Amino acid sequence: MITLSQQYLGVAFTVGSEAASVKAWHLWTVIIPRRSITGRLVRGQVWRRHDGRKWIYKRFLGSPASG
């Protein structure tokens, strides 16, 4: 499938398959506390991904090699 992109007023719209980053979790630093997927407040380093409508946050527990 070919993915078409269009830029309108500085916002990119993608038609076709979902962007790869929609399903990917990435490490993010939160300064202002946010609600996690369980409803608790999280801050500091968290996992974050976009579900197509909003950002979803998950608590980052640290890497197993660090401790």
CORHU-V777315 format. One record per residue. N is the residue number from 0. RES is the residue in one letter. PSI is psi in degrees with one decimal (999 if undefined). OMEGA is omega as a letter, one per 30 degrees, with the letter a starting at -180 (999 if undefined). Layout:
BEGIN
n->{N	N}
res->{RES	RES}
psi->{PSI	PSI}
omega->{OMEGA	OMEGA}
END
This chain:
BEGIN
n->{0	1	2	3	4	5	6	7	8	9	10	11	12	13	14	15	16	17	18	19	20	21	22	23	24	25	26	27	28	29	30	31	32	33	34	35	36	37	38	39	40	41	42	43	44	45	46	47	48	49	50	51	52	53	54	55	56	57	58	59	60	61	62	63	64	65	66}
res->{M	I	T	L	S	Q	Q	Y	L	G	V	A	F	T	V	G	S	E	A	A	S	V	K	A	W	H	L	W	T	V	I	I	P	R	R	S	I	T	G	R	L	V	R	G	Q	V	W	R	R	H	D	G	R	K	W	I	Y	K	R	F	L	G	S	P	A	S	G}
psi->{139.3	134.3	127.1	138.1	146.1	137.1	126.3	117.2	39.5	2.6	128.4	130.5	133.4	129.6	132.4	-137.6	157.7	151.5	149.1	-30.4	-11.2	-40.0	-4.2	132.8	139.8	153.7	134.1	146.7	122.5	123.4	-46.8	124.5	139.8	161.0	134.5	-179.2	-17.6	-3.9	-6.4	158.3	136.7	151.9	171.5	-142.2	127.1	162.3	140.4	141.5	160.5	129.9	11.2	-23.0	-39.3	167.2	139.3	133.4	144.7	139.3	137.6	121.1	-9.7	162.1	148.2	-26.4	-13.9	-14.5	999}
omega->{l	l	l	l	l	l	a	a	l	l	a	l	a	l	a	a	l	l	a	a	a	a	a	l	l	a	a	l	a	l	l	a	l	l	l	l	l	l	l	l	l	l	a	l	a	l	a	l	l	a	a	l	a	l	l	a	l	a	l	a	a	a	a	a	a	a	999}
END
